[in-house]
Amino acid sequence: MGKFLDMDSPFMRFLNRVGDLMIMNFLMILCCIPVITAGAAFTAMHYVLLKIVRGEEGYLIKGFFKSFKENFKQATIIWLLMLLVILVYAGDSFIFNYSGLTFPKALVIAVVAVAVLLVLAAVYVFPLQARFENTVKNTLKNAMILAFANLPKTLLMVVCYALPLVIAYFSNYALLFVFLFGISAPAYAAAWIYSGIFKKLEPETEKVADDMDFSLRIDEGNQEIDE
């Protein structure tokens, strides 16, 4: 029994991880309330979760707000661009369904296809912002490249993010679980997936600071990701 409750036992490590995800989910909900800060919050979450996946975790809350502050400006710009696209597509959906007008099927298919492409790229945007130094333009471009270069894994990440919404839709009893883990748990699962993808883009040796901070600049001359 003593070994079962030992801090290094698999059971206690599991409980610690559950606690970490609960804290991260709470921080995400809190920091997304102003809406405009959501981009920095998503970036900070992926910064922390990637370190957890790689066994580099330090102080969870300190690391979250450190990344939140450092990435706030650029992450907010990216988020506002994404929010604009979401609003445009919401408007398009409203027009298609309630305007009473008949639109060519080719137009509807094209709009839906572009929406799907953007969703696939979106799962990489904030992880890239959290892990690599880059311009807004290159971050968005690299997200699109990675989405199609790793399509099966990209689809798996989309499923991870969609699963809590599906669970909440079909079961009211699962709402508590979604409230506690609905953001952090899918992102944690996604971090296990994209961690290996990112390793291929990182230098073999990289100096890590005491707080386990890390960054990598990907410029337009990098053939692996920019072209």
Salt bridges, closest charged atoms under 4 A:
ASP20 OD2 - ARG17 NH1 2.84
GLU57 OE2 - ARG17 NH2 3.38
GLU70 OE2 - LYS66 NZ 3.04
GLU133 OE1 - ARG217 NH2 2.87
GLU202 OE2 - ARG54 NH2 3.06
GLU202 OE2 - ARG131 NE 3.03
GLU206 OE1 - ARG131 NH2 3.01
ASP211 OD2 - LYS66 NZ 3.66
ASP213 OD2 - LYS66 NZ 2.85
